Amino acid sequence: MGRMGILQNIQKNKIVFSLRLYYNKTDNFI
């Protein structure tokens, strides 16, 4: 894993985290 791999991992984690936050908000509304 080079530096690029780590950066890609961080970006993936950010996307997953924001998706979880989004779904949590929509769950609360339902």
C-alpha positions as a Markdown table, in Angstrom:
| # | Residue | x | y | z |
|---|---|---|---|---|
| 1 | Met | 0.0 | 0.0 | 0.0 |
| 2 | Gly | 1.6 | 3.2 | -1.2 |
| 3 | Arg | 0.5 | 6.8 | -0.4 |
| 4 | Met | -2.1 | 6.7 | -3.2 |
| 5 | Gly | -3.7 | 3.6 | -1.7 |
| 6 | Ile | -4.0 | 5.2 | 1.7 |
| 7 | Leu | -5.6 | 8.3 | 0.2 |
| 8 | Gln | -8.1 | 6.2 | -1.8 |
| 9 | Asn | -9.0 | 4.4 | 1.5 |
| 10 | Ile | -9.6 | 7.7 | 3.3 |
| 11 | Gln | -11.9 | 8.9 | 0.4 |
| 12 | Lys | -13.8 | 5.6 | 0.5 |
| 13 | Asn | -14.2 | 5.9 | 4.3 |
| 14 | Lys | -15.5 | 9.5 | 3.9 |
| 15 | Ile | -18.1 | 8.3 | 1.3 |
| 16 | Val | -19.2 | 5.4 | 3.5 |
| 17 | Phe | -19.4 | 7.7 | 6.6 |
| 18 | Ser | -21.5 | 10.4 | 4.8 |
| 19 | Leu | -23.8 | 7.7 | 3.3 |
| 20 | Arg | -24.3 | 6.3 | 6.8 |
| 21 | Leu | -25.1 | 9.8 | 8.2 |
| 22 | Tyr | -27.5 | 10.4 | 5.3 |
| 23 | Tyr | -29.4 | 7.1 | 5.8 |
| 24 | Asn | -29.5 | 7.7 | 9.6 |
| 25 | Lys | -31.2 | 11.1 | 9.0 |
| 26 | Thr | -33.7 | 9.6 | 6.6 |
| 27 | Asp | -34.5 | 6.7 | 9.0 |
| 28 | Asn | -35.3 | 9.3 | 11.7 |
| 29 | Phe | -37.9 | 11.0 | 9.4 |
| 30 | Ile | -39.7 | 7.7 | 8.5 |
